[in-house]
Amino acid sequence: MDMATTLKEMLSWPADDQLEFVQRAWDQLVDSGWQPELSEEQKAEFSRRLADPEPRNVVTWDSIVEHVRRKQ
């Protein structure tokens, strides 16, 4: 079965099954050692984040727990 036929067949599947197929295919690619190339924009963003000594908008685990408990 070629890719076009497979994709056409997948259109008849429920959305949850389509999503599971895509996730399994992605996992199989990664498990086989494939690593996607980062775009220049992604590389720049990673570099920017690594260079920032104090990340902003960080919430500690303790503050999350406190917030959840307060709501009860």
PEPE-V416643 format. One line per field, one symbol per residue. ss: DSSP state (H for helix, E for strand, C for the rest). burial: b if it has 16 or more other C-alpha atoms within 10 Angstrom, else e. A space follows every 10 residues. Layout:
ss: ???
burial: ???
This chain:
ss: CCHHHHHHHH CCCCHHHHHH HHHHHHHHHH HCCCCCCCCH HHHHHHHHHH HCCCCCCCCC HHHHHHHHHH HC
burial: eeeeeeeeee eeeeeeeeee eeeeeeeeee eeeeeeeeee eeeeeeeeee eeeeeeeeee eeeeeeeeee ee
